[in-house]
Amino acid sequence: SVLFDLYELGLLAEFFALPLEICTTDFVFAEIQQNEQQQVFHVWVAMDRLTILTTPAEEIDAIQDDETVSSLLSFPDKTLLWHTKHLEGTLLSGDKKLRLLAEKLAIEVHGVLWVVDVLVNQKLLDESMAIDKLQQLKAINPRLSVQLINKQIEKLKK
């Protein structure tokens, strides 16, 4: 998850300073297992910088029955896709299956590399620190493309 990558990189304060309405779903939020992470994310909720979208019981069946939502996705991922589609929002995810399906449904989707780029463009993160964070990202999330991370690092060095 992009939020967990940003948490691990120590970039939540910068991320939540962006002029964006940032939401996640109740099912994704419930997946936070570590106490420390729960406490940190609850602070952002209390500060009205992170909105938890509730999935009403009647929508749970609709999400399960929605043929556009792949059976390959976890239910929390399905709720993200469902809410993003209905709110006409932008999805932030590093999950390949979720990203591909979102793109197929014409939902704008970005990952943590895009977030780092936005933080630099908004002057919330300088290029040097961004490069350090991208280097850390290689170790934190081995599922991400090292080639894409390196490409972004080279772009920041120019």
C-alpha positions in Angstrom: 0.0 0.0 0.0 1.2 3.5 -0.8 0.2 4.6 2.7 2.3 1.9 4.3 5.3 2.7 2.1 5.0 6.4 3.0 4.7 5.4 6.7 7.9 3.3 6.4 9.7 6.1 4.6 8.7 8.7 7.3 6.9 10.8 4.7 3.3 10.8 6.1 3.5 14.4 7.3 4.6 15.6 3.9 2.0 13.5 2.1 -0.9 14.7 4.3 0.3 18.3 3.7 -0.6 18.0 0.1 -3.8 19.8 -1.0 -5.6 16.6 -1.6 -8.6 14.8 0.0 -7.1 11.6 1.1 -9.4 8.6 1.8 -9.2 4.9 2.4 -11.9 2.4 3.1 -12.9 0.9 6.4 -11.8 -2.6 5.2 -8.3 -1.3 4.3 -8.0 0.6 7.5 -9.0 -2.6 9.4 -6.0 -4.3 7.9 -3.6 -2.2 9.9 -2.2 -4.7 12.4 0.7 -3.0 14.1 -0.3 -0.8 17.1 2.2 1.9 16.3 0.8 2.2 12.7 -2.8 2.3 14.1 -1.9 5.1 16.4 -0.2 7.1 13.7 -3.0 6.7 11.2 -5.6 7.5 13.9 -3.9 10.9 14.4 -4.3 11.7 10.7 -8.0 10.7 10.9 -8.5 12.9 14.0 -6.8 15.8 12.2 -9.3 15.4 9.3 -6.5 14.6 6.8 -7.4 11.0 6.3 -11.0 10.1 5.7 -12.2 6.5 6.3 -15.0 5.6 3.9 -17.5 3.4 5.4 -18.9 0.5 3.3 -22.6 0.1 4.2 -23.8 -3.5 4.5 -26.0 -3.2 1.3 -22.9 -2.2 -0.7 -20.9 -5.2 0.5 -23.1 -7.5 -1.6 -23.0 -5.1 -4.5 -19.2 -5.1 -4.3 -19.0 -8.9 -4.2 -21.4 -9.2 -7.1 -19.8 -6.4 -9.3 -18.5 -8.2 -12.4 -16.0 -5.4 -13.2 -14.2 -6.1 -9.9 -11.9 -9.0 -10.3 -12.2 -12.1 -8.1 -8.4 -12.0 -7.9 -8.5 -9.0 -5.6 -8.8 -9.1 -1.9 -12.1 -7.7 -0.5 -10.3 -4.6 0.9 -8.9 -3.9 -2.5 -12.3 -4.4 -4.0 -13.7 -1.7 -1.6 -10.9 0.7 -2.7 -11.8 0.2 -6.4 -15.5 0.4 -5.7 -15.3 3.7 -3.7 -12.8 5.2 -6.1 -15.0 4.4 -9.1 -18.1 5.8 -7.4 -16.4 9.0 -6.1 -14.6 9.5 -9.5 -11.4 9.7 -7.5 -7.8 8.8 -8.1 -6.5 5.5 -6.8 -3.1 5.3 -5.1 -1.8 1.8 -5.1 1.3 -0.2 -5.7 -0.6 -3.5 -6.2 -0.1 -4.6 -9.8 -3.5 -6.4 -10.2 -5.4 -3.5 -8.6 -3.6 -1.0 -10.8 -4.2 -2.9 -14.0 -7.9 -3.3 -13.2 -8.2 0.4 -12.3 -6.6 1.4 -15.6 -8.9 -1.0 -17.5 -11.9 0.8 -15.8 -10.5 4.2 -16.8 -9.7 5.1 -13.2 -6.6 7.3 -12.7 -4.1 5.4 -10.7 -0.7 6.3 -9.3 1.9 4.7 -6.9 4.4 5.8 -4.4 6.9 7.0 -7.1 4.3 9.5 -8.3 3.7 10.6 -4.7 7.4 11.3 -4.2 7.4 13.2 -7.5 4.5 15.4 -6.3 6.1 16.0 -3.0 9.2 17.3 -4.8 7.2 19.4 -7.2 5.2 20.9 -4.3 8.5 21.7 -2.5 7.5 19.5 0.5 10.6 17.3 -0.2 13.9 18.4 -1.7 15.6 16.4 -4.4 18.4 15.1 -2.2 16.0 13.8 0.4 13.8 12.3 -2.3 16.8 10.4 -3.6 17.5 9.1 -0.1 13.9 8.0 0.3 13.8 6.3 -3.1 16.9 4.4 -2.2 15.2 3.3 1.1 12.1 2.3 -0.9 14.1 -0.4 -2.7 14.6 -2.2 0.6 11.2 -1.4 2.1 9.1 -2.7 -0.9 10.9 -5.3 -3.0 7.8 -5.7 -5.2 8.4 -2.3 -6.8 10.4 -2.1 -10.0 14.1 -1.2 -9.1 14.4 0.0 -12.7 11.6 2.5 -12.3 13.0 3.7 -8.9 16.5 4.1 -10.5 15.0 6.0 -13.4 13.3 8.4 -11.0 16.5 8.8 -9.0 18.4 9.7 -12.2 15.7 12.2 -13.1 16.1 13.9 -9.7 19.9 14.1 -10.1 19.5 16.3 -13.2 
